[in-house]
Amino acid sequence: MWFKVRLLAVRRFQTARSYNEFEHRRSLCYSIGVNKLFRLGVLGSGKGSNFAAIADAIDAGKIPAQVGVVLSDVEGAGILAHARGREMASQFIPPGKFRTKLDEDAERGYVAALQAARVDLIVLAGFMRVLKGDFLRAFEGRIVNIHPSLLPSFPGLESWKQALDHGVKVTGCTVHFVDAGVDAGPIIGQQTVPVLDNDTPESLHQRIHAVEHDLYPKCVAALARGEISVLGRRVLWRKS
């Protein structure tokens, strides 16, 4: 089995005056090749409903993949119970001393567990820790997340409440690659949700969450089939 992400710098600029200028001027191409059965590593902190939707899609033959391991930073997380119920490998790894990120020991533990499981793609399913440095370098271009807004609008926490407070008429969810920014990586797919006049933060969040269960499996399936490539910030879908 192999999974390869090739990062090709089509044009390099050594004299860029700032990071933003460099990002604007360079063109990057990620190409993904897949052979044999694709393996997922899933990270989550909560109930695990997005993980369950992905696992159901695998069982239904809609995603040509298998779950290699499920990891959580919360010992009693529902996502671990889902994994155990499906007889999947799962593990609680304490996050360490920080509230919003993994400490160095924890980060090494997560990286080691994912590498031992020989995962090809890391799927964040409600994982409430910001991933940094060594973790991102270990799995560059192979981490995806789902966010409950139409990025780049309303990144960060409680994005459904942000959308409602801002008065937008349409919001939704976004599947994106994970990089060092906050909800800032290239966008793989999006699905819209109308904002109703009588919506509360809870009702809007619930409808977005239902749509996530449709979008996330579709995006993971496309990645597993090798139908995704990235040029700069543009994610291109192609039929296999």
RATA-V82951 format. One line per field, one symbol per residue. ss: DSSP state (a for helix, b for strand, c for the rest). burial: + if it has 9 or more other ideal C-beta (glycine too) atoms within 8 Angstrom, else -. Layout:
ss->???
burial->???
This chain:
ss->cbbbbbbbbbbcccccccaaaaaaacbbbbbbbbbccbbbbbbbccccaaaaaaaaaaacccccbbbbbbbbcccccaaaaaaaaccccbbbccccccccbccaaaaaaaaaaaaaccccbbbbcccccbccaaaaaaccccbbbbbcccccccccccaaaaaaaacccbbbbbbbbcccccccccbbbbbbbbccccccaaaaaaaaaaaaaaaaaaaaaaaacccbbbbccbbbbccc
burial->--+-+-+-----+--+----++---+-+++-+-+---+++++++++-+++++++++++----+-+-+++++++---+-++++++---++++++-++----+++--++++++-+++-+-+++++++++-+-++-+++-++-+++++++++++-+++---++++++---+-+++++++++----+++++++++-+-+---+-+-+++-+++-++++++++++++++++++++----+-----
